[in-house]
Amino acid sequence: MKNGLILLPGEDKQLNILVNNFNVVNKKVLVAGSASEEIAKKIYLLSNTPVEVIVEDYDSLINSRVLLDDSENVNVKMMDFETTDYSSEQFDVIYAQASLSNKRRKGIIKEFKRILKKDGVICIGEIIKLQKQCPQFITDIFDSANLDPQTEEEIIKFYTERNFNLAIKQNLNSTLKIYYSTNLRLLNEHVDELSGSEKSYYKKLINQISHESKVYLKQGGDKFMGFAAFLFKRV
């Protein structure tokens, strides 16, 4: 797979929100979620400090290590997001792009708050519901992808109730169309270039994106599904 691609909703726009609103130089950063390798490498170049990456499954771990083979300053580990091995208040920044929109959000954020320094920031990008009530075909997409999307207002309420202050939010709905169209094309174009250790990981991703893209692009999913990025400060 070609380097430099961020195969996630939000593309590089979520990362721009972080670096344009928080000085990451010499800061300790944790990136949580699969397919975040390019994000971690970009953060290292900006922060000049080694970056930690955590994923929750073995396929993602192996794939990340392959893609990060030449990146000595990005360290990837497999951990349960709800019970990490990190010390309390270890990180200045926690970054998660399209990796927290699930029913385990409460336990994950409790753990992330523990390992985040006071006055540290968490930059999250989440699949959101554009309407509180969604039709069954949208609910089926959420269920098949193990997603539990909230509205923007519900997400902000969730974090403020846990002593995070909202610094900035940005609507990135437009990136979903790019994600479902452009990235599906890129994955299909380059699937033959994948090594054996990458193929199973990316084929799952292709199948998932293919199904979701048909709903989003051709069946009106864009009226109910969106993507937004938030920067919260721990208080």
C-alpha angles and dihedrals in degrees: 000000000000116000121241098046119125101203095192137096108268093038110202093329094088091052089051089055090057099045094041093054105032131043105236096180110129091356125136108241132191119197114198123198144046122279088033097114097109091046091054092049092050091049091051091053089051098041100037086215128107112265127219121218125191128192129178105221137054097238090055091047094053093044092049092050091052092050093044095047093118095040109090093172097058114076117194124197137172113240140150104254090221094055112030126173094235127116123251114276093006100139136058092197135026115192124192123170116190092334105102104053094109142098092267091066094112096054093041095052091047088057094042090052089053094055095040118092120240107269088021121130136233118206113197135176117198139184102241138196113242090199128033092229116051129186120253096259090058092046088052090055091051092048095047091051092044090242129153103187122190131196118261090256092051092050093051091048091049093055098039090053086058094053100264120134118216110239099174142345129193133192108232098172090129091065092064092067090051091045094052097041109030098035093048089053092048093048092051093046094053102035091103090058093060121111119234092261091054101045101077091047096050096040089059088049092049092051092049095047092045093056095042093045092058090053094044100041103032109022103048098264090141089073091063108025126065142154129231136177125216135189113204128182121214113234 
